[in-house]
Amino acid sequence: LQGIGSLVEECITALSESDTPKKKPAAKKPSQKDSSQTYSTLAIVNKIKDCAEADKIDSRVLDKSAVAGRILLPFFICRRYFSEQRLTSGDVEKITSDLGVKIKTSNVSKAITNSLLKYLDGDSTRVKGKAVSYKLNRKGVKYFESLLSRDEK
């Protein structure tokens, strides 16, 4: 019994002298802002400003007060220049904010739900609190191109 007691004491002193922390440090959760996603939204903004349709976009979409065109603009640019890129309503808010015509995420979501869902394809069903990534479908491309080809009055 004494041998076991001395062995336990040796183990306790060896453990207490070691430099290992008693608690593991908490692992950091990955931040919600992924650097590649931030890069892609900036790339989309730059492409909007530098694309072939930039003049038409300025005069027929960004200068108008219609929200539908402003919301569909990033999806149109993604469809045309970034083929595999999908966007969430939060991404649309960042892009419109960088363009100087900010539309809040909640307003983007409401507009998509109420009238623009027929122009977009989602990657999952809509559930409150869960982000859905959208892509512009063929019908959306036709609609947005009709916005760009309208005559100014």
N, C-alpha and C positions, 0 to 999 in steps of 0.2 A: 504494500500500500504506500509506503514511503517512497518507493522507486517511482510509482505512478505519479505521486504528488510532485516530486522533484522534476519529473519529465514535463508535467503540465506547466510548472512554473518556468522552466526553460523555454517552452514553446511560447508562452505569454510574453516573456521578456524579449524573445527574438521577434515576435510580431510587433510589439510596441516600439522597438528600436528601428524597424524598417521604415523606409521613406515613402512607402505606399500610402496614398490617402485613404482615409477610412470610407469616404463616400466617393462614388464616381461622379465626375463633373457631368452636369446635364449636357446632352448633345444639343447643338444648336439646330433649330428647325430651319429648313431652307426657306429663304425669304420668298414672298409671293411675287416679287418683281424679279423675274428671271432676266439675266443680262441679254440673252439672245432675243427674248420677246421685246425688250426695250429697243434693241437694235433694229428689229424688224419694223416696229412702229415708226421709228425715225427714218428708216429706209423708205417706208410707204409715203411719209410726208414729203421727203425729198423727191420721190418719183412723181408725186402729184404736182409739185412745183416745176419739175423739169420735163414732164412727158409731152408728147406731141399735141395733146388736147388741152394743155395748160390754159391757154387763152379762153377757150370755150368753157372750161371748168370754172374759171374765175368769174366770167360774166353770166353764165347760165345756171350755175349751182351755188357757188359761194356768195355771190352778191344778192341772191334771192333769199327770201325769208322761209321758203318751203323746207321743212325738216327732212322730208323723204329723200330728196336728192343729196343732201349733206350726209345723211346716214348711209346711203347706198354708195357714195363716192369711194370710201376706202375698200369696200367689197369689190367694186368695179376695177380699181387699180390692182388689187390682189389677184383678181381673176385674169387680168391682162398681162401683168408683169411678174407676179409671184404665184405661180400656178398652184402650189400645194399649201399656201398660207391660208389659215382659217382665222377668223377674228371673233372676239367676244364683244359684248356691249361696252365693257371697260376699255378695250382696245380702241373702239370707235370714239369714246370720250377723249382718250389721250390724243388721237389723231386730229379730231376736230378742234381740240384745245390748241394744239400746235399750229393749226391753220388759222387760228384767230376767230373761229366760229363755234365755240365750245357748246356741246350738248351733253348734259349730265347723263350718267349711266342709267338712272331710273327712267329718264325720258326716252333714251334710246331703246330700252327694254319695252316700254309701253308702246312706242311707235312700231317696233317689230311685231309685237303681239297683236296690235290692233289692225295694222294695214300692210305691213311689209313682209309678213311671213311667207306670202305666196311667191316672193322674189328670192327667198333664201332657203338653203338646205342646211339643217342643223345636224350635228353629230350625235345628239341624244335628245330625249324628250325634255321639255321644260319642267323643272322642279324648282320651287322657291329656294333660294340660297345656293343653288348649284349653277355654275357657269356653263353656258352652251356655246360652242364654237360654230360659227356660220360661214357659209360660202355662197356666193352669188350663183343662182341657177340661170338657165338659158332665158327664161322669161324675164328675169331681173336685168340681164344684159340688154335685151331688146328695149325694156322700159328706160334704162339709164341712157342708152344711145339715143332714144327719142327725146330725152331731156336735153342732150347735147346738140341735137340737130334742129331744135325749135328755133324759129326766127325770133329775133329780139323785136319787141314792139315799143 
